[in-house]
Amino acid sequence: MKKKKLGLDDVARFEKAIAKKYGHEAIENPRKHWNDEKEKSYQEQIKKVAQKERAAEEKDDKVELDGFLISKKLLNKDTTRRTCPVCKSYSFKIRDDVFMNKYDCCYKCYIQWVEDREERWEKGWRPNNE
């Protein structure tokens, strides 16, 4: 089967059909509306995207620790706030986070030592380590 070569008449017919269906802007040369201001704005956008990509790559970097590859963003997290300074227990519960931020103890210690004695706790009283 032979392929028919497109002539200038065919191209003009296609452009007319596209302009009729999608509007005259669809067949215009994109460079017609491009200027120095748009070019500058485009270059700034490219720089911002590149910075975001570099920042994302840095977060995804892996570090070898004790023979294992660990993401850098995991190493930056503060895990010391997960251990209660009063009872030395370790918790992942959200409820403990609330009391750790407000009273510097876990929920269990709050119930046992702080509840109804908030003023004394705020002044610095803590239970003995025994």
Secondary structure per residue as TSV (DSSP state, phi and psi in degrees):
chain	resnum	aa	ss	phi	psi
A	1	M	-	360.0	129.5
A	2	K	-	-85.7	142.0
A	3	K	-	-91.8	137.0
A	4	K	-	-85.7	131.4
A	5	K	-	-77.2	139.0
A	6	L	-	-85.0	134.1
A	7	G	-	-102.5	178.5
A	8	L	H	-64.6	-32.1
A	9	D	H	-64.0	-39.4
A	10	D	H	-66.0	-42.5
A	11	V	H	-62.0	-42.9
A	12	A	H	-64.2	-39.0
A	13	R	H	-64.1	-42.1
A	14	F	H	-64.2	-42.8
A	15	E	H	-62.5	-40.1
A	16	K	H	-62.7	-43.5
A	17	A	H	-64.9	-41.7
A	18	I	H	-65.6	-44.2
A	19	A	H	-63.1	-37.5
A	20	K	H	-66.8	-41.0
A	21	K	H	-80.0	-43.5
A	22	Y	H	-110.2	-6.7
A	23	G	-	102.5	160.8
A	24	H	G	-66.1	-28.3
A	25	E	G	-64.3	-24.3
A	26	A	G	-69.0	-23.3
A	27	I	G	-105.7	0.8
A	28	E	S	-77.0	154.0
A	29	N	-	-70.2	127.5
A	30	P	G	-59.3	-27.8
A	31	R	G	-68.7	-15.9
A	32	K	G	-61.6	-35.8
A	33	H	G	-99.5	5.0
A	34	W	-	-90.7	136.6
A	35	N	-	-140.6	179.9
A	36	D	H	-63.2	-35.6
A	37	E	H	-65.1	-43.8
A	38	K	H	-66.6	-36.7
A	39	E	H	-63.3	-43.3
A	40	K	H	-63.8	-43.5
A	41	S	H	-62.4	-41.3
A	42	Y	H	-63.3	-42.8
A	43	Q	H	-63.4	-39.3
A	44	E	H	-65.1	-40.0
A	45	Q	H	-63.9	-39.9
A	46	I	H	-62.7	-42.0
A	47	K	H	-62.8	-42.1
A	48	K	H	-63.8	-42.3
A	49	V	H	-63.5	-42.3
A	50	A	H	-62.9	-40.5
A	51	Q	H	-63.7	-42.1
A	52	K	H	-63.3	-40.7
A	53	E	H	-64.8	-41.8
A	54	R	H	-63.7	-40.8
A	55	A	H	-64.2	-40.2
A	56	A	H	-66.5	-38.8
A	57	E	H	-64.9	-39.2
A	58	E	H	-64.5	-37.0
A	59	K	H	-67.3	-32.9
A	60	D	T	-85.4	-2.3
A	61	D	-	-60.6	144.0
A	62	K	E	-105.7	145.9
A	63	V	E	-125.1	138.0
A	64	E	E	-82.8	126.4
A	65	L	E	-138.0	114.8
A	66	D	T	56.0	37.4
A	67	G	T	85.0	4.8
A	68	F	E	-120.4	147.6
A	69	L	E	-90.8	123.2
A	70	I	E	-125.3	139.9
A	71	S	E	-64.1	140.4
A	72	K	H	-61.6	-34.4
A	73	K	H	-67.4	-23.9
A	74	L	H	-74.2	-31.6
A	75	L	H	-73.7	-23.7
A	76	N	T	-80.7	-14.8
A	77	K	S	-72.7	143.5
A	78	D	-	-87.4	102.8
A	79	T	-	-92.0	-7.1
A	80	T	G	-70.2	-22.7
A	81	R	G	-75.1	-3.6
A	82	R	G	-88.7	-13.8
A	83	T	B	-101.3	125.5
A	84	C	-	-71.6	126.6
A	85	P	T	-70.1	-17.3
A	86	V	T	-85.8	-55.6
A	87	C	T	-102.8	-4.6
A	88	K	-	63.1	21.2
A	89	S	-	-85.7	153.6
A	90	Y	B	-109.9	132.0
A	91	S	-	-141.2	144.7
A	92	F	-	-106.1	5.2
A	93	K	-	-74.5	139.0
A	94	I	H	-65.9	-36.0
A	95	R	H	-59.2	-39.7
A	96	D	H	-66.2	-33.7
A	97	D	H	-60.3	-39.1
A	98	V	H	-62.5	-48.6
A	99	F	H	-72.7	-29.5
A	100	M	H	-65.5	-39.1
A	101	N	H	-71.3	-38.3
A	102	K	H	-87.5	-43.0
A	103	Y	H	-116.9	-0.5
A	104	D	S	59.4	41.5
A	105	C	S	-157.4	165.3
A	106	C	-	-79.7	174.0
A	107	Y	H	-62.2	-41.8
A	108	K	H	-61.3	-44.3
A	109	C	H	-68.6	-34.0
A	110	Y	I	-60.0	-47.8
A	111	I	I	-62.3	-43.5
A	112	Q	I	-75.9	-40.8
A	113	W	I	-114.0	-28.8
A	114	V	I	-102.3	-39.6
A	115	E	T	-52.8	129.6
A	116	D	T	67.8	5.5
A	117	R	-	-131.1	35.1
A	118	E	H	-60.9	-38.4
A	119	E	H	-62.8	-45.0
A	120	R	H	-64.2	-39.7
A	121	W	H	-64.9	-42.3
A	122	E	H	-64.3	-29.5
A	123	K	T	-76.5	-10.8
A	124	G	T	116.9	0.4
A	125	W	-	-67.8	137.2
A	126	R	-	-137.8	151.7
A	127	P	-	-69.7	157.9
A	128	N	-	-65.3	154.2
A	129	N	-	-78.4	5.2
A	130	E	-	-73.5	360.0
